[in-house]
């Protein structure tokens, strides 16, 4: 199957045939930034016939937004001082009384956007105060930069590396409605039997063999019918300068997929997440599909998470590694793990910020609900992967998160929790947080009750954040305004769900 677009790059762009333009300002021959100044941008626009410039930025909810201008209007002043926008109209950023802000392009993130019909140069932007031009204290991207600075100031490490896993469904049919007199949704995929009426043969009109329920993991063509779409996504992601570890079909037979990247720095991982989700959604669209990162889009099917592999370095050395300890983890790594587990219920508000998240975080389906650590145990919130044994690769994997998160806030919250654990020597073993290498789901109930679990709902997670947020305020990385605005934003979402009648309620109670 080929994409509808065919050639995903803008027609007529000279840079397509000459391999010198790579996403995120990278050059194919070398890993250097393309744009260091306005003069370089202007020269490139003129040489390559760029007609459009797109400014992309992230709101408090993690949603990517954009502002587009003709390339002829990209002056040196705009590059230096940004373009104004009304922050009060953007989720959670500022009040109506003081909504004027600017978005200033980070010129080192420039990339030729492959999804526009005209040659378009895109930049990720920081949100800044309209007068001072300093990072706006509510900008999620700025939180990640402050977290990086705080980590360096502690002297614990000078680099933290993050490798998220992107799990998603490719949906071929989507209908939904939520109104005063009715609510429904329907999702269909080309890979699963229940997409067709009862009595139909197990082949679709194209003759594709269906995947057996819950047997989709590493499915091979012809049943992995969208492997070419996934490969196209991966090729574009690599052209962004991001390294791919692998990609494959996931557990659910209903067209669930995973793309895993190699670890990247803290101030880059949020940018990477936004661009990768953008690429996945747009390539899916070109195939006539809808990509969804919803944690639990389908009842009784595997959920989609976003596991975060992470470790820290100092002077090029992995500070998480010490040969001979449990799983070859250093004391620093164990304290880091202790901090994340101790603050695990609070950071869940950032890691799993949707009501749908908690339909995934239930026993079964390899859901990591127990705030403990373990070697290889997929029911534990923190897993120490057994296949990463060298000093260079030693890491921990935080498993509860999902892709509804604002990645800038999520990684910053995890880092701050981990640093708090190191600074206060929170050893997980002493707090009863593991290691647990047995099957947690078969553990006797009296022992299981002693283990802390992630919150059972978004409301519980927000309550935990209200009670436990001091560690986030260290170094002024987070601030109470952003925490309170975030909580208020999420509480509004809870009310939207709570106040609406669910179709299953009609099924249960209509004939009471």
C-alpha positions in Angstrom: 0.0 0.0 0.0 1.3 3.4 -0.9 0.5 6.8 0.7 -2.0 9.0 -1.0 0.6 11.7 -1.2 3.2 9.6 -2.9 6.2 12.0 -2.6 5.6 13.5 0.8 8.0 16.4 0.1 6.8 19.7 -1.4 6.9 19.5 -5.2 9.4 21.8 -6.8 11.6 22.2 -3.8 15.2 22.2 -4.9 16.4 20.8 -1.6 14.5 17.5 -2.2 16.8 16.4 -5.0 20.0 17.8 -3.4 20.4 16.1 0.0 21.5 19.1 2.0 18.3 20.0 3.9 17.4 17.8 6.9 14.8 18.3 9.6 15.7 20.1 12.8 18.4 22.1 11.0 20.6 19.0 10.6 22.6 18.3 7.4 22.9 14.9 5.9 26.6 14.9 5.6 27.2 16.1 9.2 25.3 16.5 12.4 25.4 20.3 12.6 22.7 23.0 12.9 21.7 24.6 9.7 20.6 28.0 10.9 22.8 30.0 13.3 21.5 33.5 12.2 18.8 35.3 10.4 21.1 35.9 7.4 21.4 32.1 6.9 17.6 31.7 7.0 17.1 34.5 4.5 19.7 33.1 2.2 18.1 29.6 2.3 14.6 31.0 1.7 15.8 32.8 -1.4 17.9 30.0 -2.7 15.3 27.3 -2.3 12.2 29.2 -3.2 10.5 28.9 0.2 7.1 30.6 0.1 5.8 29.9 3.6 7.1 30.0 7.2 5.3 28.2 10.0 5.8 28.8 13.7 4.8 25.9 15.9 4.4 26.1 19.7 2.9 24.0 22.5 0.1 24.9 24.9 -0.3 23.8 28.5 -2.3 20.7 27.5 0.5 19.6 25.2 -1.3 20.4 22.0 0.8 21.6 19.1 -0.4 25.0 17.6 0.9 27.1 14.8 1.0 30.5 13.2 1.7 30.9 9.5 3.2 33.8 7.6 4.5 34.4 4.1 8.2 33.9 3.8 8.5 37.5 2.6 7.3 38.7 6.0 10.0 36.9 8.0 12.1 39.9 8.9 15.1 39.9 11.2 12.9 41.7 13.8 10.4 38.8 13.7 13.1 36.3 14.2 14.5 38.3 17.1 11.3 39.5 18.8 8.7 37.0 17.6 5.1 37.3 16.5 2.3 38.3 18.9 -0.6 36.1 19.8 -3.4 36.0 22.3 -2.4 33.6 25.0 -5.7 33.9 26.8 -7.3 32.0 23.8 -4.8 29.1 24.2 -5.4 26.3 26.7 -4.2 27.3 30.2 -1.6 29.8 29.4 -2.8 33.2 30.6 -5.8 35.2 31.8 -7.9 37.5 29.5 -6.6 40.5 31.4 -3.0 40.0 30.3 -3.1 37.8 27.2 -0.5 39.4 24.9 2.5 37.2 24.4 4.9 36.4 21.6 6.2 33.2 20.0 9.9 33.5 19.1 11.3 30.9 16.7 14.2 28.7 17.9 16.1 29.0 14.6 18.1 25.8 15.4 14.9 23.8 15.0 14.2 24.9 11.4 13.0 22.1 9.1 11.4 21.8 5.7 7.9 20.7 6.5 7.0 17.7 4.2 3.2 18.0 4.6 2.6 21.3 2.9 1.8 21.7 -0.8 4.1 24.8 -1.0 7.8 24.9 0.1 7.4 25.6 3.8 10.0 26.2 6.5 8.8 25.4 10.0 10.3 26.3 13.4 9.5 25.3 16.9 9.0 28.3 19.1 9.3 29.4 22.7 6.6 31.5 24.3 7.9 34.8 25.6 6.7 37.9 27.4 5.8 40.5 24.9 7.8 43.2 26.6 10.9 41.4 28.1 11.2 38.7 25.4 12.2 36.3 28.3 10.8 32.8 28.5 7.2 33.0 29.7 7.1 31.2 33.0 4.0 29.2 31.8 5.7 28.0 28.7 6.0 24.1 28.9 9.1 24.2 26.8 10.7 26.7 29.3 10.0 24.2 32.1 12.2 21.6 30.5 15.0 24.2 30.0 14.8 25.2 33.7 14.8 21.5 34.7 18.0 21.0 32.7 19.6 24.0 34.4 18.6 22.8 37.9 20.1 19.4 37.2 23.4 20.9 36.2 23.3 23.2 39.2 23.0 20.2 41.6 26.2 18.7 40.3 24.6 15.3 40.1 24.7 15.1 36.3 25.3 17.3 33.3 23.1 15.3 31.0 19.9 13.3 31.2 18.8 11.1 28.3 15.3 10.1 27.5 13.9 7.4 25.1 10.1 7.4 24.8 8.2 4.6 23.1 5.4 5.8 20.8 2.4 3.4 20.8 -0.6 4.2 18.7 -3.5 2.8 16.8 -4.2 3.3 13.0 -8.0 3.6 12.6 -9.6 3.2 9.2 -13.2 4.2 10.2 -14.1 6.7 12.8 -17.5 8.1 13.8 -18.3 9.8 17.1 -20.9 12.2 18.5 -21.6 13.7 21.9 -24.7 15.7 22.2 -27.7 16.5 24.6 -29.8 13.6 23.3 -27.1 11.0 22.4 -23.5 9.9 22.6 -21.7 7.3 20.6 -18.5 6.3 18.9 -17.4 3.7 16.4 -13.8 2.8 15.5 -13.0 0.3 12.8 -9.7 -1.1 11.6 -8.7 -3.1 8.5 -6.8 -5.7 10.6 -9.5 -7.1 12.9 -12.5 -9.4 12.5 -15.0 -7.3 14.5 -14.6 -4.5 11.9 -17.1 -6.5 9.7 -20.6 -7.7 10.2 -21.2 -11.0 11.8 -21.2 -13.9 9.3 -18.8 -12.2 6.9 -15.7 -14.2 5.9 -12.4 -13.4 7.8 -11.0 -11.6 4.7 -11.7 -8.0 3.8 -12.5 -6.9 0.3 -8.8 -6.8 -0.5 -8.2 -10.3 0.7 -6.2 -9.4 3.7 -5.9 -12.1 6.4 -7.0 -10.9 9.8 -4.8 -11.0 13.0 -6.0 -13.2 15.8 -7.3 -11.3 18.8 -4.4 -10.3 21.2 -1.9 -11.9 18.8 -0.7 -8.8 17.0 2.8 -8.5 18.6 5.4 -8.5 15.9 2.9 -9.5 13.3 4.4 -10.0 9.9 3.1 -9.0 6.5 0.6 -9.7 5.0 -1.3 -9.4 8.3 0.8 -6.3 9.3 -0.8 -4.4 6.5 0.4 -1.0 7.5 4.1 -1.8 7.9 4.8 0.4 4.9 3.0 3.4 6.4 5.0 2.8 9.6 8.2 2.6 7.6 7.4 5.9 5.9 6.9 7.5 9.3 10.2 6.1 10.4 12.0 7.4 7.4 10.7 10.9 8.0 11.5 10.8 11.7 15.1 9.8 10.9 15.3 12.7 8.5 14.6 14.9 11.5 17.9 13.7 12.9 16.2 11.4 15.5 17.6 7.8 15.8 15.1 4.9 15.6 15.7 1.8 17.7 13.0 -0.2 15.9 9.3 -0.3 15.0 6.8 -3.1 14.9 3.1 -4.1 15.2 1.9 -4.1 18.8 -0.1 -6.6 20.8 -3.6 -5.5 19.8 -4.9 -7.1 16.6 -6.8 -3.9 15.9 -3.9 -2.2 14.1 -1.8 -1.1 17.1 1.8 0.0 16.5 5.0 1.1 18.2 7.9 3.2 17.2 10.8 3.4 19.7 13.5 6.0 19.5 17.1 6.1 20.8 17.6 8.3 23.9 18.0 12.1 23.5 18.6 15.0 25.8 16.0 16.6 28.1 15.7 19.9 26.2 15.3 18.0 22.9 12.9 15.2 23.8 9.8 17.4 24.1 10.5 18.9 20.6 11.1 15.4 19.3 7.8 14.2 20.7 5.8 16.9 19.1 7.4 16.4 15.7 7.1 12.6 15.8 3.4 12.7 16.7 2.9 15.3 13.9 4.6 13.0 11.4 2.7 9.9 12.5 -0.7 11.7 12.3 0.1 13.2 8.9 1.4 10.1 7.3 -1.6 8.2 8.6 -3.8 10.9 7.0 -2.0 10.4 3.7 -3.0 6.7 3.9 -6.6 7.5 4.5 -6.2 6.6 8.2 -6.5 8.3 11.6 -3.6 7.8 14.1 -4.7 8.0 17.7 -2.5 8.0 20.8 -5.5 7.6 23.1 -4.4 5.4 26.0 -7.5 3.1 25.7 -9.5 3.8 22.5 -11.0 0.3 22.4 -12.7 -1.7 25.2 -11.0 -5.0 26.0 -8.0 -4.3 23.8 -4.5 -3.4 24.7 -3.9 0.2 25.7 -1.3 2.5 24.3 1.3 3.8 26.7 4.4 5.9 26.5 7.2 4.3 28.4 10.2 6.5 29.1 13.7 5.0 29.2 16.0 7.3 31.1 19.4 7.7 32.6 21.9 10.4 33.5 25.5 11.1 32.7 28.3 13.2 34.2 31.4 14.0 32.2 30.3 11.4 29.7 29.9 8.6 32.3 26.6 6.9 33.1 25.9 7.7 36.8 23.2 4.9 36.9 25.7 2.1 36.5 27.6 0.1 39.2 28.7 -3.4 38.5 27.8 -6.0 41.1 24.7 -4.2 42.6 21.2 -5.3 42.0 20.7 -5.0 38.2 24.1 -3.2 38.2 22.4 -0.1 39.5 24.4 2.6 41.3 23.2 4.1 44.6 22.5 7.3 42.6 20.2 5.3 40.3 18.4 3.7 43.3 17.9 7.1 45.0 16.6 8.4 41.6 14.2 5.5 41.4 13.1 6.1 45.0 12.3 9.7 44.3 10.2 8.9 41.3 8.3 6.1 43.2 7.8 8.3 46.3 6.3 11.1 44.2 4.8 8.6 41.7 1.2 9.4 42.5 1.8 13.2 42.1 3.6 13.0 38.8 0.8 10.7 37.4 -1.1 14.0 37.0 1.5 14.9 34.3 2.2 11.4 33.0 -1.4 10.3 32.6 -3.4 13.6 32.3 -6.6 12.3 30.7 -9.7 10.5 32.0 -9.1 7.9 29.4 -5.7 7.2 30.8 -7.1 5.3 33.8 -9.0 2.9 31.6 -5.6 1.6 30.6 -4.1 1.6 34.1 -6.0 -1.5 35.3 -4.8 -5.0 36.1 -4.1 -7.1 33.0 -2.9 -6.0 29.6 0.7 -5.5 31.1 -0.6 -2.3 32.8 2.1 -1.0 35.2 0.1 0.1 38.2 2.3 -0.8 41.1 4.7 1.9 42.3 7.7 -0.5 42.7 10.8 -1.4 40.7 11.9 -4.7 39.2 14.1 -6.4 36.7 11.9 -7.2 33.7 8.6 -7.2 35.6 6.1 -5.4 33.3 3.5 -4.9 36.1 6.0 -2.6 38.0 6.0 1.1 37.3 9.8 1.0 36.9 11.4 -1.8 35.0 15.2 -2.3 34.7 15.5 -3.8 31.2 17.5 -6.9 31.3 18.9 -6.5 27.8 20.8 -3.2 28.6 23.8 -4.6 30.6 26.7 -2.3 29.7 27.7 0.9 31.4 26.9 2.9 28.3 23.3 1.6 28.1 22.2 1.0 31.8 18.9 2.7 32.3 15.5 2.5 34.0 12.1 2.5 32.3 9.1 4.4 33.7 6.1 2.6 32.3 2.8 4.2 33.5 2.9 7.2 31.2 0.9 7.7 28.0 1.0 10.0 25.0 -1.8 12.3 26.2 1.0 13.9 28.3 2.6 17.2 27.7 6.0 15.7 27.2 7.9 18.9 28.3 6.1 18.8 31.6 6.2 15.0 32.0 9.9 14.6 31.6 10.6 17.6 33.8 8.4 16.2 36.5 10.1 12.8 36.4 13.5 14.4 36.5 12.6 16.6 39.5 11.2 13.7 41.4 14.3 11.7 40.7 16.7 14.5 41.7 14.7 14.9 44.9 15.2 11.2 45.6 19.0 11.6 45.1 19.3 14.8 47.2 17.2 13.3 50.1 18.6 9.7 49.7 15.2 8.1 49.2 16.2 4.4 48.9 13.4 2.4 47.4 14.3 -0.8 49.3 13.9 1.0 52.6 10.5 2.4 51.6 9.2 -1.0 50.6 9.2 -0.2 46.9 11.0 -3.3 45.7 12.7 -4.9 44.1 9.7 -7.2 43.2 10.7 -9.7 40.6 7.7 -12.0 41.0 4.3 -11.6 39.2 2.6 -8.8 41.0 -0.8 -9.7 39.6 -0.7 -13.1 41.4 0.7 -11.7 44.7 -1.5 -12.5 47.8 -3.9 -9.6 48.5 -2.5 -9.0 52.0 0.9 -8.4 50.5 -0.4 -6.4 47.6 -2.2 -4.0 49.9 1.2 -2.9 51.3 2.2 -1.7 47.8 1.4 1.8 46.7 -0.3 2.0 43.3 -0.8 4.8 40.8 -4.0 6.7 41.2 -7.2 5.1 39.9 -8.5 8.3 38.2 -7.4 11.6 37.0 -9.2 13.2 39.9 -7.1 11.2 42.4 -3.9 12.1 40.5 -4.7 15.8 40.7 -5.4 15.5 44.4 -2.0 13.8 44.8 -0.4 16.7 42.9 -2.1 19.3 45.2 -0.7 17.5 48.3 2.8 16.8 46.9 4.4 19.5 44.7 7.2 21.0 46.7 9.8 19.0 44.8 8.7 20.5 41.6 9.3 24.0 42.9 13.0 23.4 43.5 15.1 25.8 41.4 11.8 27.5 40.3 11.5 24.8 37.6 7.8 24.7 38.1 5.8 27.4 39.8 2.5 27.4 41.6 0.8 29.3 38.8 1.6 26.7 36.2 0.6 23.9 38.6 -2.7 25.5 39.6 -3.5 26.4 36.0 -2.8 22.9 34.9 -5.0 21.4 37.7 -7.8 23.8 36.8 -7.6 22.9 33.1 -7.8 19.2 33.9 -10.6 19.6 36.4 -12.7 21.1 33.6 -12.1 18.0 31.5 -13.2 15.8 34.4 -16.5 17.7 34.6 -17.1 17.4 30.9 -17.0 13.6 31.3 -18.8 13.4 34.6 -21.8 15.5 33.5 -22.5 13.5 30.4 -24.6 10.3 30.2 -22.6 7.3 29.0 -24.1 4.8 26.5 -23.3 2.0 29.0 -25.4 3.8 31.6 -28.3 3.6 29.3 -27.7 -0.1 28.8 -27.6 -0.7 32.6 -30.2 1.7 33.9 -32.7 2.7 31.2 -35.1 -0.1 32.1 -34.6 0.2 35.9 
